[in-house]
Amino acid sequence: MSRPQQRPPAGAVARAAAMTGAVDLSVLKERADAARTRPAAPSRPAGAGPTDPDAAATSSVPAVVEVSEATFETEVLARSEQVLVLVDLWATWCEPCKQLSPLLERLATEANGSWILAKIDIDANPRIAQAFGVQSVPTVVAIALGQPVAAFQGVQPAAQITAWVDEIMTKVGDQLTGLPAAEPTEPEEVEDPGMVAAEALLDDGDLEGAVAAYRALAEADPSNVEAASAARNVEFVIRAQSHDPAVVDSAQPGDIEAQFAAADVLLLAQRPDDAFDRLIALVRATSGDERSQVRTRLLSLFELFDPAETYVVSARRKLASALY
């Protein structure tokens, strides 16, 4: 009734790859890809609010931004509803600006999001300079809640600037919402070497070797459902390839093993409805231990597919009707 093979023929893997559902080797490869790359643990707990130090440090808003007339409303006025914005008004020809700007950039970076620096070239953005009434540069203006709250001109030492910012924050800090937290980054993926090795065997057409590798992984780690599922799928492909396709027509109604073989061939040929219907008819025609044997085989075939597949749902209903 069946034609045992020690190894699948050269075209067997290609034929198996056409199988639908969970038995499809291309789907199996996708599952293997997903299984062998498991996300690494995040470097910090998720869910920190915008006012938390960690959240400020990981905000998507940079500590220093170049601002133009086109971006002033968004980067300065709107942003100042969330966090204190220091506007550095400077010019390329200004020597003191070359001393103050790097100092402000360093302090902004060290502030970890408690305030940000908005740099504006007054020659490139004259209307902004005019709006602030700039008389000389460098000029630094603190903006909070959309309004200027303090300012200074000329180069100042770092300690004095820090004290000036601290004083402003004591007055307006509790009215600011804080910077939004950065969007979560994709977790670093770590390859599972065992799954990689099993997948390599599968790619090479060594189905028996792939089954053994997947089974070993599943036994070593019972939570590795991907490995267990992969083993079941490849085992089915090996078994289905061992049958003579002619068994679909030659199997006698009362020959359970031949009917099992025929169902395997039909599944591999992308005919799940026909495969399931054949075994459900066999359930109706048998009783006792034989009926239990057929039911067990049918349930094992269901496990090869997504339980939500329409043909699986339909077959389960038919099986229930045949049993009861």
C-alpha positions as CSV (number, residue, x, y, z in Angstrom):
1,M,0.0,0.0,0.0
2,S,2.9,2.3,0.5
3,R,6.4,2.8,-0.9
4,P,8.9,3.3,1.8
5,Q,11.8,5.7,1.0
6,Q,14.9,6.2,3.0
7,R,15.5,9.7,1.5
8,P,13.1,12.0,-0.4
9,P,13.7,12.2,-4.1
10,A,15.2,15.4,-5.5
11,G,11.9,16.9,-6.5
12,A,10.2,16.0,-3.2
13,V,11.1,19.1,-1.4
14,A,9.8,21.3,-4.2
15,R,6.5,19.4,-4.2
16,A,6.3,19.6,-0.5
17,A,6.8,23.4,-0.7
18,A,3.6,23.7,-2.5
19,M,1.6,22.3,0.5
20,T,-0.8,24.8,1.9
21,G,-1.4,25.7,5.6
22,A,1.2,25.0,8.3
23,V,2.6,22.1,6.2
24,D,3.9,24.5,3.6
25,L,7.7,24.4,3.8
26,S,7.9,28.1,2.9
27,V,5.7,28.9,5.8
28,L,7.8,26.6,7.9
29,K,10.9,28.5,6.9
30,E,9.2,31.7,7.9
31,R,8.4,30.2,11.3
32,A,12.0,29.1,11.7
33,D,13.2,32.6,10.8
34,A,11.0,34.0,13.5
35,A,11.9,31.4,16.0
36,R,15.6,31.7,15.6
37,T,15.5,35.5,16.2
38,R,14.2,36.1,19.6
39,P,14.0,39.7,20.9
40,A,16.5,40.7,23.5
41,A,15.3,42.3,26.8
42,P,14.8,46.0,26.6
43,S,17.7,48.1,28.1
44,R,15.3,50.0,30.4
45,P,11.7,49.5,31.7
46,A,9.1,50.8,29.3
47,G,6.4,53.2,30.3
48,A,8.5,55.9,31.9
49,G,6.6,59.2,31.8
50,P,7.8,62.3,30.0
51,T,8.9,63.9,33.3
52,D,11.0,61.0,34.4
53,P,14.8,61.5,34.0
54,D,15.0,58.4,31.9
55,A,12.2,59.5,29.6
56,A,13.8,62.9,29.2
57,A,17.1,61.3,28.3
58,T,15.5,59.1,25.7
59,S,13.2,61.7,24.2
60,S,13.0,61.9,20.4
61,V,13.5,65.6,20.6
62,P,17.2,66.6,20.3
63,A,18.9,68.7,22.9
64,V,20.0,71.2,20.3
65,V,18.0,72.2,17.2
66,E,18.7,74.6,14.4
67,V,15.6,76.8,13.9
68,S,14.5,78.9,11.0
69,E,11.5,81.2,10.4
70,A,9.7,78.3,8.9
71,T,10.2,76.1,12.0
72,F,10.1,78.7,14.8
73,E,6.5,78.2,15.7
74,T,6.9,74.4,16.1
75,E,10.4,74.1,17.5
76,V,10.2,77.1,19.8
77,L,6.7,78.3,20.7
78,A,4.9,75.0,20.6
79,R,7.9,73.1,22.2
80,S,8.0,75.6,25.0
81,E,4.6,74.3,26.2
82,Q,6.5,71.1,27.0
83,V,9.9,72.2,28.1
84,L,11.9,75.4,28.6
85,V,13.5,76.5,25.4
86,L,16.6,78.7,25.4
87,V,16.9,80.6,22.1
88,D,20.5,81.4,21.1
89,L,20.5,84.3,18.7
90,W,23.9,84.4,17.0
91,A,25.7,85.4,13.8
92,T,28.6,83.9,11.8
93,W,30.6,87.1,12.1
94,C,30.2,87.3,15.9
95,E,33.3,86.3,17.8
96,P,31.7,86.1,21.3
97,C,29.0,83.8,19.7
98,K,31.8,81.3,18.9
99,Q,32.5,81.1,22.7
100,L,28.9,81.0,24.0
101,S,27.2,78.7,21.5
102,P,29.5,75.6,22.2
103,L,29.0,76.2,26.0
104,L,25.2,76.4,25.6
105,E,25.2,73.2,23.5
106,R,27.2,71.4,26.1
107,L,24.9,72.5,28.9
108,A,21.8,71.5,26.9
109,T,23.2,68.1,26.3
110,E,24.0,67.7,30.0
111,A,20.5,68.9,30.9
112,N,19.1,65.5,29.7
113,G,15.9,67.1,28.3
114,S,15.1,69.4,31.2
115,W,15.5,72.2,28.7
116,I,16.5,72.5,25.0
117,L,18.6,74.9,23.0
118,A,17.2,76.5,19.8
119,K,19.9,78.1,17.7
120,I,18.9,80.9,15.3
121,D,21.2,82.6,12.8
122,I,19.9,86.2,12.8
123,D,21.3,87.0,9.3
124,A,19.4,84.0,7.8
125,N,16.3,84.8,9.9
126,P,16.1,88.6,10.2
127,R,12.4,88.6,11.1
128,I,13.0,86.5,14.2
129,A,15.7,88.9,15.3
130,Q,13.4,91.8,14.7
131,A,10.6,90.2,16.7
132,F,12.9,89.8,19.7
133,G,14.3,93.3,19.3
134,V,17.9,92.1,19.2
135,Q,20.3,94.9,19.7
136,S,23.5,92.8,19.8
137,V,24.6,89.2,19.7
138,P,24.9,86.8,21.3
139,T,21.5,87.2,22.9
140,V,19.8,84.3,24.8
141,V,16.1,84.4,25.4
142,A,14.3,81.8,27.6
143,I,10.8,80.8,26.3
144,A,8.2,79.0,28.4
145,L,4.5,78.4,27.6
146,G,4.9,80.4,24.4
147,Q,6.2,83.5,26.0
148,P,9.7,85.1,26.7
149,V,10.4,84.9,30.4
150,A,14.0,86.0,30.7
151,A,17.0,87.0,28.6
152,F,20.7,87.9,28.8
153,Q,23.3,89.2,26.4
154,G,27.0,88.5,25.9
155,V,29.1,85.6,27.1
156,Q,28.4,84.2,30.6
157,P,30.1,81.5,32.6
158,A,28.6,78.0,32.8
159,A,27.8,78.3,36.5
160,Q,25.9,81.5,36.0
161,I,23.9,80.2,33.1
162,T,23.0,77.1,35.1
163,A,21.9,79.2,38.0
164,W,19.8,81.4,35.7
165,V,18.1,78.4,34.2
166,D,17.4,76.9,37.6
167,E,15.8,80.1,38.8
168,I,13.5,80.1,35.7
169,M,12.6,76.5,36.3
170,T,11.5,77.1,39.9
171,K,9.0,79.6,38.6
172,V,7.6,77.8,35.5
173,G,8.9,74.2,35.6
174,D,5.7,72.7,37.2
175,Q,3.6,74.2,34.4
176,L,5.4,72.4,31.6
177,T,4.2,69.0,30.4
178,G,7.7,67.6,29.7
179,L,9.1,66.2,26.4
180,P,7.4,63.2,24.9
181,A,9.2,59.9,25.3
182,A,11.0,58.5,22.3
183,E,9.2,56.0,20.2
184,P,10.2,52.5,21.4
185,T,13.0,51.1,19.2
186,E,12.9,47.6,17.7
187,P,14.5,45.2,20.2
188,E,17.8,43.7,19.2
189,E,17.3,40.3,17.7
190,V,19.4,37.4,18.9
191,E,19.7,34.4,16.7
192,D,19.0,31.0,18.3
193,P,21.9,28.9,17.0
194,G,19.9,25.7,17.3
195,M,17.1,27.0,15.2
196,V,19.6,28.3,12.7
197,A,21.2,24.9,12.4
198,A,17.9,23.1,12.0
199,E,16.8,25.6,9.3
200,A,20.1,25.0,7.5
201,L,19.3,21.3,7.4
202,L,15.8,22.0,6.1
203,D,17.2,24.3,3.4
204,D,19.6,21.6,2.3
205,G,16.8,19.1,1.9
206,D,17.9,16.9,4.9
207,L,14.4,16.5,6.3
208,E,15.3,13.7,8.6
209,G,18.2,15.7,10.1
210,A,15.9,18.7,10.4
211,V,13.3,16.7,12.3
212,A,15.9,15.4,14.7
213,A,17.3,18.9,15.3
214,Y,13.8,20.4,15.9
215,R,12.9,17.5,18.2
216,A,16.0,18.0,20.3
217,L,15.3,21.7,20.7
218,A,11.7,21.0,21.7
219,E,12.8,18.4,24.3
220,A,15.5,20.6,25.7
221,D,13.0,23.6,26.0
222,P,9.3,22.6,26.3
223,S,8.4,26.3,25.8
224,N,9.9,26.3,22.3
225,V,6.6,25.7,20.5
226,E,8.1,26.8,17.2
227,A,10.6,23.9,17.2
228,A,7.9,21.4,18.2
229,S,5.6,22.7,15.5
230,A,8.4,22.6,12.9
231,A,9.2,19.0,13.8
232,R,5.5,17.9,13.4
233,N,5.3,19.6,10.0
234,V,8.5,18.1,8.6
235,E,7.6,14.6,10.0
236,F,4.4,14.8,8.1
237,V,6.1,15.8,4.9
238,I,8.5,12.8,5.2
239,R,5.6,10.5,5.8
240,A,3.5,11.8,3.0
241,Q,6.3,11.6,0.5
242,S,6.8,7.9,1.4
243,H,3.4,7.0,0.0
244,D,2.6,6.0,-3.6
245,P,0.2,8.7,-4.9
246,A,-1.8,5.9,-6.5
247,V,-3.0,4.9,-3.1
248,V,-5.6,7.7,-3.4
249,D,-7.5,5.5,-5.9
250,S,-6.4,2.1,-4.8
251,A,-7.1,2.2,-1.1
252,Q,-9.9,-0.1,-0.1
253,P,-12.7,1.3,2.1
254,G,-11.9,-1.0,5.0
255,D,-8.1,-0.7,4.8
256,I,-7.3,1.9,7.6
257,E,-3.6,2.2,6.9
258,A,-4.2,2.7,3.2
259,Q,-6.9,5.3,3.9
260,F,-4.4,7.1,6.2
261,A,-1.8,7.1,3.4
262,A,-4.4,8.4,0.9
263,A,-5.2,11.3,3.3
264,D,-1.6,12.2,3.6
265,V,-1.2,12.3,-0.2
266,L,-4.2,14.5,-0.6
267,L,-3.0,16.9,2.1
268,L,0.4,17.1,0.3
269,A,-1.5,17.8,-2.9
270,Q,-3.2,20.8,-1.4
271,R,-6.6,19.0,-1.0
272,P,-7.3,19.3,2.7
273,D,-11.1,19.1,2.3
274,D,-10.8,15.8,0.4
275,A,-8.3,14.4,2.9
276,F,-10.4,15.3,6.0
277,D,-13.6,14.1,4.4
278,R,-12.0,10.7,3.6
279,L,-11.0,10.2,7.2
280,I,-14.4,11.4,8.6
281,A,-16.1,8.9,6.3
282,L,-13.8,6.3,7.9
283,V,-14.9,7.4,11.4
284,R,-18.5,6.8,10.4
285,A,-17.6,3.3,9.0
286,T,-15.6,2.1,12.0
287,S,-16.2,1.5,15.7
288,G,-14.3,0.8,18.9
289,D,-10.5,0.9,18.8
290,E,-10.5,1.4,15.0
291,R,-12.7,4.5,15.3
292,S,-10.4,5.9,18.0
293,Q,-7.4,5.2,15.8
294,V,-8.9,7.2,12.9
295,R,-10.0,10.0,15.2
296,T,-6.5,10.3,16.6
297,R,-5.0,10.5,13.1
298,L,-7.4,13.1,12.0
299,L,-6.8,15.3,15.1
300,S,-3.0,15.0,14.4
301,L,-3.6,16.3,10.9
302,F,-5.6,19.2,12.3
303,E,-2.6,20.3,14.3
304,L,-0.6,20.9,11.1
305,F,-2.8,23.8,10.3
306,D,-4.0,27.1,11.8
307,P,-7.1,26.1,13.8
308,A,-8.9,29.1,12.3
309,E,-8.6,27.8,8.7
310,T,-12.1,27.3,7.3
311,Y,-11.5,23.7,6.2
312,V,-10.2,22.8,9.7
313,V,-13.2,24.4,11.4
314,S,-15.6,22.6,8.9
315,A,-13.8,19.3,9.4
316,R,-14.0,19.5,13.2
317,R,-17.8,20.1,12.9
318,K,-18.2,17.1,10.6
319,L,-16.0,15.0,13.0
320,A,-18.2,15.9,15.9
321,S,-21.3,15.0,14.0
322,A,-19.8,11.6,12.9
323,L,-18.8,10.8,16.5
324,Y,-22.0,11.8,18.2
